[in-house]
Amino acid sequence: MPEPLTPHAKSDVVHAYRAYLQAMADGDTQALDDLLNDGFTLTHITGYVQPKAEWLSQMRSGQFTYHTIDEHSLTVDNASGNAHLVGKIITDATVYGTRARWRLQLTLDYAHTNNGWTALHSVATTW
């Protein structure tokens, strides 16, 4: 059975997650590139699994614009030595030209590296 995450590790994961949300809202693709593992994928509510480079490219071109992101809840647990975070947000976003408010549950796994906690992948569903 994996060791539980220390309170300090949980705090660091929450900080990394909030930096991820802030970078999305700011459209800061450089910060996102730094926060996300090279093999990071984002699974959209449609089920499409999008590689990091494609998602960041679409953000830079304006196909994904996050106007605001409001955090509603989050939990962090241990998952085989990594951290497993589930957060509920409401985001005002324009996706492929259509602006809407989305109630999203984001499930992310984080790995600890020499640079801190790095997101491995994210799965978005609605709530």
N, CA, C and O atoms as a GROMACS GRO file, in nm:
protein
  508
    1MET      N    1   0.085  -0.119   0.000
    1MET     CA    2   0.000   0.000   0.000
    1MET      C    3   0.089   0.124   0.000
    1MET      O    4   0.184   0.132   0.078
    2PRO      N    5   0.060   0.222  -0.087
    2PRO     CA    6   0.143   0.343  -0.094
    2PRO      C    7   0.134   0.423   0.036
    2PRO      O    8   0.032   0.424   0.105
    3GLU      N    9   0.245   0.490   0.066
    3GLU     CA   10   0.248   0.578   0.182
    3GLU      C   11   0.156   0.698   0.158
    3GLU      O   12   0.149   0.747   0.045
    4PRO      N   13   0.086   0.745   0.261
    4PRO     CA   14   0.003   0.864   0.241
    4PRO      C   15   0.089   0.986   0.212
    4PRO      O   16   0.204   0.994   0.255
    5LEU      N   17   0.032   1.078   0.140
    5LEU     CA   18   0.101   1.205   0.114
    5LEU      C   19   0.110   1.284   0.243
    5LEU      O   20   0.017   1.287   0.322
    6THR      N   21   0.223   1.348   0.263
    6THR     CA   22   0.238   1.435   0.379
    6THR      C   23   0.153   1.560   0.359
    6THR      O   24   0.120   1.595   0.246
    7PRO      N   25   0.119   1.628   0.467
    7PRO     CA   26   0.046   1.755   0.451
    7PRO      C   27   0.123   1.854   0.363
    7PRO      O   28   0.062   1.927   0.284
    8HIS      N   29   0.256   1.857   0.375
    8HIS     CA   30   0.337   1.946   0.292
    8HIS      C   31   0.325   1.908   0.144
    8HIS      O   32   0.310   1.995   0.059
    9ALA      N   33   0.330   1.778   0.113
    9ALA     CA   34   0.318   1.734  -0.026
    9ALA      C   35   0.180   1.769  -0.081
    9ALA      O   36   0.168   1.816  -0.194
   10LYS      N   37   0.075   1.746  -0.001
   10LYS     CA   38  -0.060   1.783  -0.045
   10LYS      C   39  -0.069   1.932  -0.075
   10LYS      O   40  -0.126   1.972  -0.176
   11SER      N   41  -0.012   2.013   0.011
   11SER     CA   42  -0.012   2.157  -0.009
   11SER      C   43   0.061   2.194  -0.138
   11SER      O   44   0.015   2.281  -0.212
   12ASP      N   45   0.173   2.130  -0.165
   12ASP     CA   46   0.249   2.156  -0.288
   12ASP      C   47   0.169   2.116  -0.412
   12ASP      O   48   0.175   2.186  -0.514
   13VAL      N   49   0.096   2.006  -0.405
   13VAL     CA   50   0.013   1.962  -0.519
   13VAL      C   51  -0.100   2.063  -0.543
   13VAL      O   52  -0.128   2.099  -0.657
   14VAL      N   53  -0.163   2.108  -0.436
   14VAL     CA   54  -0.270   2.208  -0.449
   14VAL      C   55  -0.213   2.337  -0.510
   14VAL      O   56  -0.276   2.399  -0.595
   15HIS      N   57  -0.094   2.376  -0.467
   15HIS     CA   58  -0.030   2.495  -0.524
   15HIS      C   59  -0.005   2.476  -0.675
   15HIS      O   60  -0.031   2.567  -0.753
   16ALA      N   61   0.044   2.358  -0.715
   16ALA     CA   62   0.069   2.329  -0.857
   16ALA      C   63  -0.062   2.333  -0.936
   16ALA      O   64  -0.066   2.386  -1.047
   17TYR      N   65  -0.169   2.277  -0.880
   17TYR     CA   66  -0.301   2.277  -0.946
   17TYR      C   67  -0.353   2.419  -0.964
   17TYR      O   68  -0.403   2.454  -1.071
   18ARG      N   69  -0.342   2.500  -0.859
   18ARG     CA   70  -0.390   2.638  -0.869
   18ARG      C   71  -0.306   2.720  -0.967
   18ARG      O   72  -0.359   2.809  -1.033
   19ALA      N   73  -0.178   2.690  -0.976
   19ALA     CA   74  -0.094   2.756  -1.077
   19ALA      C   75  -0.139   2.715  -1.218
   19ALA      O   76  -0.136   2.796  -1.310
   20TYR      N   77  -0.179   2.590  -1.234
   20TYR     CA   78  -0.232   2.537  -1.361
   20TYR      C   79  -0.359   2.614  -1.399
   20TYR      O   80  -0.373   2.659  -1.513
   21LEU      N   81  -0.452   2.627  -1.304
   21LEU     CA   82  -0.576   2.700  -1.332
   21LEU      C   83  -0.548   2.846  -1.366
   21LEU      O   84  -0.608   2.901  -1.458
   22GLN      N   85  -0.458   2.908  -1.292
   22GLN     CA   86  -0.425   3.048  -1.316
   22GLN      C   87  -0.362   3.067  -1.454
   22GLN      O   88  -0.393   3.162  -1.525
   23ALA      N   89  -0.272   2.976  -1.490
   23ALA     CA   90  -0.208   2.983  -1.622
   23ALA      C   91  -0.313   2.966  -1.733
   23ALA      O   92  -0.303   3.032  -1.837
   24MET      N   93  -0.412   2.879  -1.712
   24MET     CA   94  -0.520   2.865  -1.811
   24MET      C   95  -0.596   2.997  -1.824
   24MET      O   96  -0.619   3.045  -1.935
   25ALA      N   97  -0.635   3.055  -1.710
   25ALA     CA   98  -0.712   3.180  -1.713
   25ALA      C   99  -0.631   3.294  -1.773
   25ALA      O  100  -0.687   3.382  -1.839
   26ASP      N  101  -0.501   3.293  -1.752
   26ASP     CA  102  -0.414   3.397  -1.806
   26ASP      C  103  -0.375   3.372  -1.952
   26ASP      O  104  -0.318   3.459  -2.017
   27GLY      N  105  -0.405   3.253  -2.003
   27GLY     CA  106  -0.361   3.217  -2.138
   27GLY      C  107  -0.210   3.205  -2.146
   27GLY      O  108  -0.151   3.225  -2.252
   28ASP      N  109  -0.147   3.171  -2.034
   28ASP     CA  110  -0.001   3.164  -2.025
   28ASP      C  111   0.047   3.024  -2.063
   28ASP      O  112   0.067   2.938  -1.977
   29THR      N  113   0.065   3.004  -2.193
   29THR     CA  114   0.104   2.872  -2.241
   29THR      C  115   0.246   2.835  -2.200
   29THR      O  116   0.277   2.716  -2.189
   30GLN      N  117   0.333   2.933  -2.178
   30GLN     CA  118   0.469   2.901  -2.130
   30GLN      C  119   0.464   2.844  -1.989
   30GLN      O  120   0.532   2.746  -1.959
   31ALA      N  121   0.384   2.905  -1.903
   31ALA     CA  122   0.369   2.853  -1.767
   31ALA      C  123   0.310   2.713  -1.770
   31ALA      O  124   0.355   2.624  -1.698
   32LEU      N  125   0.208   2.692  -1.855
   32LEU     CA  126   0.148   2.560  -1.866
   32LEU      C  127   0.251   2.459  -1.916
   32LEU      O  128   0.257   2.347  -1.865
   33ASP      N  129   0.330   2.496  -2.013
   33ASP     CA  130   0.433   2.406  -2.065
   33ASP      C  131   0.527   2.364  -1.952
   33ASP      O  132   0.570   2.248  -1.947
   34ASP      N  133   0.558   2.456  -1.862
   34ASP     CA  134   0.647   2.426  -1.751
   34ASP      C  135   0.580   2.340  -1.643
   34ASP      O  136   0.646   2.259  -1.578
   35LEU      N  137   0.449   2.356  -1.625
   35LEU     CA  138   0.376   2.285  -1.520
   35LEU      C  139   0.335   2.143  -1.560
   35LEU      O  140   0.305   2.061  -1.473
   36LEU      N  141   0.334   2.115  -1.690
   36LEU     CA  142   0.282   1.989  -1.740
   36LEU      C  143   0.395   1.899  -1.790
   36LEU      O  144   0.489   1.946  -1.853
   37ASN      N  145   0.384   1.771  -1.761
   37ASN     CA  146   0.478   1.672  -1.809
   37ASN      C  147   0.482   1.674  -1.961
   37ASN      O  148   0.381   1.705  -2.025
   38ASP      N  149   0.596   1.642  -2.020
   38ASP     CA  150   0.608   1.642  -2.166
   38ASP      C  151   0.504   1.551  -2.231
   38ASP      O  152   0.456   1.582  -2.340
   39GLY      N  153   0.471   1.439  -2.167
   39GLY     CA  154   0.372   1.346  -2.222
   39GLY      C  155   0.229   1.375  -2.178
   39GLY      O  156   0.140   1.293  -2.199
   40PHE      N  157   0.206   1.492  -2.118
   40PHE     CA  158   0.074   1.530  -2.067
   40PHE      C  159  -0.032   1.521  -2.177
   40PHE      O  160  -0.009   1.557  -2.292
   41THR      N  161  -0.150   1.470  -2.138
   41THR     CA  162  -0.267   1.472  -2.225
   41THR      C  163  -0.385   1.528  -2.147
   41THR      O  164  -0.394   1.516  -2.025
   42LEU      N  165  -0.475   1.590  -2.221
   42LEU     CA  166  -0.599   1.644  -2.166
   42LEU      C  167  -0.713   1.570  -2.234
   42LEU      O  168  -0.730   1.578  -2.356
   43THR      N  169  -0.792   1.498  -2.155
   43THR     CA  170  -0.910   1.430  -2.208
   43THR      C  171  -1.028   1.523  -2.189
   43THR      O  172  -1.067   1.552  -2.076
   44HIS      N  173  -1.085   1.568  -2.300
   44HIS     CA  174  -1.196   1.663  -2.298
   44HIS      C  175  -1.328   1.592  -2.265
   44HIS      O  176  -1.335   1.469  -2.266
   45ILE      N  177  -1.431   1.670  -2.237
   45ILE     CA  178  -1.562   1.612  -2.204
   45ILE      C  179  -1.619   1.534  -2.321
   45ILE      O  180  -1.710   1.452  -2.303
   46THR      N  181  -1.568   1.558  -2.440
   46THR     CA  182  -1.610   1.483  -2.558
   46THR      C  183  -1.544   1.346  -2.564
   46THR      O  184  -1.586   1.260  -2.642
   47GLY      N  185  -1.441   1.325  -2.482
   47GLY     CA  186  -1.365   1.201  -2.485
   47GLY      C  187  -1.237   1.211  -2.567
   47GLY      O  188  -1.155   1.119  -2.567
   48TYR      N  189  -1.219   1.323  -2.637
   48TYR     CA  190  -1.099   1.342  -2.718
   48TYR      C  191  -0.977   1.357  -2.627
   48TYR      O  192  -0.977   1.441  -2.537
   49VAL      N  193  -0.875   1.276  -2.651
   49VAL     CA  194  -0.751   1.283  -2.575
   49VAL      C  195  -0.654   1.369  -2.655
   49VAL      O  196  -0.608   1.329  -2.762
   50GLN      N  197  -0.623   1.487  -2.601
   50GLN     CA  198  -0.544   1.586  -2.673
   50GLN      C  199  -0.403   1.595  -2.615
   50GLN      O  200  -0.387   1.616  -2.495
   51PRO      N  201  -0.301   1.580  -2.699
   51PRO     CA  202  -0.164   1.597  -2.651
   51PRO      C  203  -0.137   1.741  -2.608
   51PRO      O  204  -0.198   1.835  -2.659
   52LYS      N  205  -0.046   1.756  -2.515
   52LYS     CA  206  -0.011   1.888  -2.461
   52LYS      C  207   0.022   1.988  -2.570
   52LYS      O  208  -0.033   2.098  -2.571
   53ALA      N  209   0.110   1.953  -2.663
   53ALA     CA  210   0.155   2.048  -2.765
   53ALA      C  211   0.038   2.099  -2.849
   53ALA      O  212   0.033   2.217  -2.884
   54GLU      N  213  -0.057   2.011  -2.881
   54GLU     CA  214  -0.174   2.052  -2.960
   54GLU      C  215  -0.262   2.147  -2.881
   54GLU      O  216  -0.308   2.247  -2.935
   55TRP      N  217  -0.287   2.115  -2.754
   55TRP     CA  218  -0.372   2.200  -2.670
   55TRP      C  219  -0.309   2.339  -2.655
   55TRP      O  220  -0.378   2.440  -2.671
   56LEU      N  221  -0.180   2.344  -2.624
   56LEU     CA  222  -0.114   2.472  -2.607
   56LEU      C  223  -0.113   2.553  -2.737
   56LEU      O  224  -0.129   2.675  -2.735
   57SER      N  225  -0.095   2.485  -2.849
   57SER     CA  226  -0.100   2.552  -2.979
   57SER      C  227  -0.238   2.612  -3.004
   57SER      O  228  -0.250   2.724  -3.054
   58GLN      N  229  -0.342   2.537  -2.969
   58GLN     CA  230  -0.478   2.588  -2.987
   58GLN      C  231  -0.509   2.702  -2.891
   58GLN      O  232  -0.585   2.793  -2.926
   59MET      N  233  -0.451   2.700  -2.774
   59MET     CA  234  -0.467   2.815  -2.683
   59MET      C  235  -0.399   2.937  -2.743
   59MET      O  236  -0.456   3.046  -2.742
   60ARG      N  237  -0.277   2.920  -2.796
   60ARG     CA  238  -0.205   3.034  -2.854
   60ARG      C  239  -0.280   3.092  -2.974
   60ARG      O  240  -0.273   3.213  -2.998
   61SER      N  241  -0.350   3.009  -3.049
   61SER     CA  242  -0.422   3.056  -3.167
   61SER      C  243  -0.563   3.110  -3.134
   61SER      O  244  -0.633   3.158  -3.222
   62GLY      N  245  -0.602   3.100  -3.007
   62GLY     CA  246  -0.733   3.153  -2.967
   62GLY      C  247  -0.848   3.055  -2.978
   62GLY      O  248  -0.963   3.093  -2.958
   63GLN      N  249  -0.819   2.930  -3.011
   63GLN     CA  250  -0.926   2.830  -3.020
   63GLN      C  251  -0.977   2.789  -2.883
   63GLN      O  252  -1.091   2.745  -2.870
   64PHE      N  253  -0.892   2.802  -2.780
   64PHE     CA  254  -0.930   2.780  -2.640
   64PHE      C  255  -0.893   2.906  -2.564
   64PHE      O  256  -0.775   2.939  -2.552
   65THR      N  257  -0.994   2.976  -2.513
   65THR     CA  258  -0.969   3.095  -2.431
   65THR      C  259  -1.048   3.079  -2.302
   65THR      O  260  -1.171   3.066  -2.304
   66TYR      N  261  -0.976   3.080  -2.192
   66TYR     CA  262  -1.039   3.066  -2.060
   66TYR      C  263  -1.049   3.206  -2.001
   66TYR      O  264  -0.948   3.269  -1.971
   67HIS      N  265  -1.172   3.255  -1.983
   67HIS     CA  266  -1.194   3.391  -1.935
   67HIS      C  267  -1.184   3.397  -1.783
   67HIS      O  268  -1.113   3.481  -1.728
   68THR      N  269  -1.255   3.309  -1.716
   68THR     CA  270  -1.247   3.299  -1.570
   68THR      C  271  -1.259   3.152  -1.531
   68THR      O  272  -1.320   3.071  -1.600
   69ILE      N  273  -1.198   3.121  -1.418
   69ILE     CA  274  -1.208   2.986  -1.362
   69ILE      C  275  -1.233   3.001  -1.213
   69ILE      O  276  -1.150   3.058  -1.141
   70ASP      N  277  -1.346   2.950  -1.166
   70ASP     CA  278  -1.382   2.956  -1.025
   70ASP      C  279  -1.372   2.816  -0.965
   70ASP      O  280  -1.440   2.724  -1.009
   71GLU      N  281  -1.287   2.803  -0.865
   71GLU     CA  282  -1.268   2.674  -0.798
   71GLU      C  283  -1.379   2.653  -0.697
   71GLU      O  284  -1.413   2.743  -0.621
   72HIS      N  285  -1.436   2.532  -0.696
   72HIS     CA  286  -1.543   2.501  -0.602
   72HIS      C  287  -1.504   2.398  -0.498
   72HIS      O  288  -1.547   2.407  -0.383
   73SER      N  289  -1.423   2.300  -0.535
   73SER     CA  290  -1.380   2.200  -0.438
   73SER      C  291  -1.259   2.126  -0.494
   73SER      O  292  -1.234   2.127  -0.615
   74LEU      N  293  -1.186   2.061  -0.404
   74LEU     CA  294  -1.078   1.974  -0.449
   74LEU      C  295  -1.040   1.877  -0.339
   74LEU      O  296  -1.055   1.905  -0.220
   75THR      N  297  -0.992   1.761  -0.383
   75THR     CA  298  -0.938   1.660  -0.292
   75THR      C  299  -0.806   1.613  -0.351
   75THR      O  300  -0.786   1.615  -0.473
   76VAL      N  301  -0.715   1.572  -0.264
   76VAL     CA  302  -0.586   1.519  -0.306
   76VAL      C  303  -0.562   1.391  -0.228
   76VAL      O  304  -0.573   1.388  -0.105
   77ASP      N  305  -0.530   1.284  -0.300
   77ASP     CA  306  -0.500   1.155  -0.240
   77ASP      C  307  -0.374   1.099  -0.302
   77ASP      O  308  -0.322   1.151  -0.401
   78ASN      N  309  -0.324   0.991  -0.242
   78ASN     CA  310  -0.209   0.921  -0.295
   78ASN      C  311  -0.257   0.820  -0.399
   78ASN      O  312  -0.361   0.756  -0.382
   79ALA      N  313  -0.182   0.807  -0.508
   79ALA     CA  314  -0.215   0.710  -0.613
   79ALA      C  315  -0.086   0.645  -0.660
   79ALA      O  316  -0.020   0.694  -0.751
   80SER      N  317  -0.051   0.534  -0.597
   80SER     CA  318   0.069   0.458  -0.634
   80SER      C  319   0.194   0.545  -0.637
   80SER      O  320   0.273   0.539  -0.731
   81GLY      N  321   0.212   0.626  -0.533
   81GLY     CA  322   0.330   0.710  -0.524
   81GLY      C  323   0.314   0.846  -0.588
   81GLY      O  324   0.394   0.936  -0.562
   82ASN      N  325   0.214   0.862  -0.670
   82ASN     CA  326   0.184   0.992  -0.729
   82ASN      C  327   0.069   1.055  -0.650
   82ASN      O  328   0.014   0.993  -0.559
   83ALA      N  329   0.035   1.177  -0.685
   83ALA     CA  330  -0.079   1.244  -0.622
   83ALA      C  331  -0.195   1.244  -0.721
   83ALA      O  332  -0.177   1.267  -0.840
   84HIS      N  333  -0.313   1.218  -0.669
   84HIS     CA  334  -0.436   1.215  -0.749
   84HIS      C  335  -0.525   1.328  -0.697
   84HIS      O  336  -0.566   1.327  -0.581
   85LEU      N  337  -0.555   1.424  -0.784
   85LEU     CA  338  -0.634   1.541  -0.746
   85LEU      C  339  -0.764   1.542  -0.825
   85LEU      O  340  -0.764   1.517  -0.945
   86VAL      N  341  -0.873   1.570  -0.756
   86VAL     CA  342  -1.003   1.590  -0.820
   86VAL      C  343  -1.053   1.727  -0.779
   86VAL      O  344  -1.071   1.755  -0.660
   87GLY      N  345  -1.075   1.812  -0.878
   87GLY     CA  346  -1.123   1.947  -0.851
   87GLY      C  347  -1.246   1.980  -0.933
   87GLY      O  348  -1.257   1.941  -1.049
   88LYS      N  349  -1.337   2.051  -0.872
   88LYS     CA  350  -1.455   2.098  -0.943
   88LYS      C  351  -1.441   2.248  -0.963
   88LYS      O  352  -1.411   2.323  -0.871
   89ILE      N  353  -1.464   2.289  -1.088
   89ILE     CA  354  -1.452   2.429  -1.125
   89ILE      C  355  -1.572   2.469  -1.211
   89ILE      O  356  -1.642   2.385  -1.267
   90ILE      N  357  -1.593   2.598  -1.218
   90ILE     CA  358  -1.683   2.654  -1.320
   90ILE      C  359  -1.597   2.750  -1.400
   90ILE      O  360  -1.538   2.843  -1.345
   91THR      N  361  -1.591   2.727  -1.530
   91THR     CA  362  -1.508   2.812  -1.614
   91THR      C  363  -1.592   2.876  -1.723
   91THR      O  364  -1.680   2.814  -1.782
   92ASP      N  365  -1.562   3.001  -1.746
   92ASP     CA  366  -1.620   3.077  -1.857
   92ASP      C  367  -1.514   3.069  -1.966
   92ASP      O  368  -1.406   3.126  -1.953
   93ALA      N  369  -1.546   2.998  -2.074
   93ALA     CA  370  -1.445   2.975  -2.178
   93ALA      C  371  -1.507   2.986  -2.317
   93ALA      O  372  -1.626   2.962  -2.338
   94THR      N  373  -1.422   3.024  -2.410
   94THR     CA  374  -1.459   3.021  -2.551
   94THR      C  375  -1.381   2.907  -2.615
   94THR      O  376  -1.258   2.906  -2.615
   95VAL      N  377  -1.456   2.811  -2.668
   95VAL     CA  378  -1.396   2.692  -2.729
   95VAL      C  379  -1.443   2.685  -2.874
   95VAL      O  380  -1.562   2.671  -2.902
   96TYR      N  381  -1.347   2.695  -2.964
   96TYR     CA  382  -1.377   2.694  -3.108
   96TYR      C  383  -1.485   2.796  -3.145
   96TYR      O  384  -1.572   2.768  -3.226
   97GLY      N  385  -1.477   2.916  -3.083
   97GLY     CA  386  -1.566   3.025  -3.118
   97GLY      C  387  -1.695   3.033  -3.039
   97GLY      O  388  -1.770   3.130  -3.054
   98THR      N  389  -1.724   2.934  -2.955
   98THR     CA  390  -1.846   2.935  -2.876
   98THR      C  391  -1.813   2.960  -2.730
   98THR      O  392  -1.738   2.885  -2.668
   99ARG      N  393  -1.872   3.067  -2.675
   99ARG     CA  394  -1.847   3.101  -2.535
   99ARG      C  395  -1.958   3.042  -2.448
   99ARG      O  396  -2.076   3.054  -2.481
  100ALA      N  397  -1.918   2.979  -2.337
  100ALA     CA  398  -2.014   2.920  -2.244
  100ALA      C  399  -1.951   2.908  -2.106
  100ALA      O  400  -1.830   2.919  -2.090
  101ARG      N  401  -2.037   2.885  -2.008
  101ARG     CA  402  -1.990   2.852  -1.873
  101ARG      C  403  -1.997   2.701  -1.859
  101ARG      O  404  -2.100   2.639  -1.888
  102TRP      N  405  -1.888   2.643  -1.815
  102TRP     CA  406  -1.876   2.497  -1.805
  102TRP      C  407  -1.855   2.457  -1.660
  102TRP      O  408  -1.768   2.511  -1.592
  103ARG      N  409  -1.936   2.363  -1.613
  103ARG     CA  410  -1.916   2.303  -1.480
  103ARG      C  411  -1.831   2.178  -1.504
  103ARG      O  412  -1.881   2.076  -1.552
  104LEU      N  413  -1.704   2.187  -1.469
  104LEU     CA  414  -1.611   2.079  -1.499
  104LEU      C  415  -1.554   2.017  -1.373
  104LEU      O  416  -1.524   2.085  -1.275
  105GLN      N  417  -1.541   1.886  -1.378
  105GLN     CA  418  -1.463   1.815  -1.278
  105GLN      C  419  -1.334   1.776  -1.346
  105GLN      O  420  -1.335   1.707  -1.448
  106LEU      N  421  -1.222   1.820  -1.290
  106LEU     CA  422  -1.091   1.789  -1.344
  106LEU      C  423  -1.025   1.686  -1.256
  106LEU      O  424  -1.015   1.704  -1.134
  107THR      N  425  -0.980   1.577  -1.315
  107THR     CA  426  -0.907   1.474  -1.244
  107THR      C  427  -0.766   1.473  -1.299
  107THR      O  428  -0.745   1.446  -1.418
  108LEU      N  429  -0.669   1.502  -1.213
  108LEU     CA  430  -0.530   1.510  -1.254
  108LEU      C  431  -0.445   1.418  -1.168
  108LEU      O  432  -0.470   1.403  -1.048
  109ASP      N  433  -0.345   1.358  -1.229
  109ASP     CA  434  -0.242   1.285  -1.156
  109ASP      C  435  -0.114   1.364  -1.166
  109ASP      O  436  -0.078   1.413  -1.273
  110TYR      N  437  -0.045   1.376  -1.054
  110TYR     CA  438   0.080   1.450  -1.044
  110TYR      C  439   0.192   1.357  -1.000
  110TYR      O  440   0.173   1.268  -0.918
  111ALA      N  441   0.310   1.380  -1.057
  111ALA     CA  442   0.430   1.308  -1.016
  111ALA      C  443   0.528   1.409  -0.958
  111ALA      O  444   0.537   1.523  -1.004
  112HIS      N  445   0.602   1.366  -0.856
  112HIS     CA  446   0.702   1.454  -0.797
  112HIS      C  447   0.832   1.440  -0.876
  112HIS      O  448   0.882   1.329  -0.895
  113THR      N  449   0.886   1.553  -0.921
  113THR     CA  450   1.010   1.556  -0.996
  113THR      C  451   1.107   1.651  -0.926
  113THR      O  452   1.074   1.708  -0.822
  114ASN      N  453   1.225   1.666  -0.982
  114ASN     CA  454   1.322   1.761  -0.927
  114ASN      C  455   1.270   1.904  -0.931
  114ASN      O  456   1.316   1.989  -0.854
  115ASN      N  457   1.173   1.932  -1.020
  115ASN     CA  458   1.115   2.066  -1.034
  115ASN      C  459   0.984   2.082  -0.957
  115ASN      O  460   0.914   2.181  -0.977
  116GLY      N  461   0.951   1.988  -0.872
  116GLY     CA  462   0.825   1.994  -0.797
  116GLY      C  463   0.724   1.897  -0.853
  116GLY      O  464   0.760   1.797  -0.915
  117TRP      N  465   0.598   1.925  -0.832
  117TRP     CA  466   0.489   1.839  -0.876
  117TRP      C  467   0.448   1.876  -1.019
  117TRP      O  468   0.418   1.992  -1.048
  118THR      N  469   0.446   1.776  -1.106
  118THR     CA  470   0.416   1.796  -1.248
  118THR      C  471   0.293   1.716  -1.285
  118THR      O  472   0.283   1.598  -1.251
  119ALA      N  473   0.199   1.780  -1.355
  119ALA     CA  474   0.076   1.711  -1.398
  119ALA      C  475   0.108   1.614  -1.512
  119ALA      O  476   0.172   1.651  -1.611
  120LEU      N  477   0.062   1.490  -1.496
  120LEU     CA  478   0.083   1.386  -1.597
  120LEU      C  479  -0.029   1.384  -1.700
  120LEU      O  480  -0.004   1.367  -1.820
  121HIS      N  481  -0.151   1.401  -1.653
  121HIS     CA  482  -0.266   1.405  -1.743
  121HIS      C  483  -0.386   1.463  -1.668
  121HIS      O  484  -0.389   1.468  -1.545
  122SER      N  485  -0.483   1.506  -1.747
  122SER     CA  486  -0.605   1.562  -1.690
  122SER      C  487  -0.724   1.506  -1.766
  122SER      O  488  -0.721   1.493  -1.888
  123VAL      N  489  -0.828   1.474  -1.692
  123VAL     CA  490  -0.952   1.426  -1.752
  123VAL      C  491  -1.063   1.520  -1.707
  123VAL      O  492  -1.085   1.538  -1.588
  124ALA      N  493  -1.133   1.580  -1.803
  124ALA     CA  494  -1.243   1.671  -1.772
  124ALA      C  495  -1.376   1.602  -1.796
  124ALA      O  496  -1.399   1.543  -1.901
  125THR      N  497  -1.463   1.610  -1.696
  125THR     CA  498  -1.600   1.562  -1.709
  125THR      C  499  -1.690   1.674  -1.655
  125THR      O  500  -1.641   1.771  -1.596
  126THR      N  501  -1.819   1.662  -1.676
  126THR     CA  502  -1.911   1.762  -1.622
  126THR      C  503  -1.964   1.716  -1.487
  126THR      O  504  -1.960   1.597  -1.455
  127TRP      N  505  -2.013   1.812  -1.408
  127TRP     CA  506  -2.075   1.779  -1.279
  127TRP      C  507  -2.198   1.864  -1.261
  127TRP      O  508  -2.266   1.854  -1.159
   0.00000   0.00000   0.00000
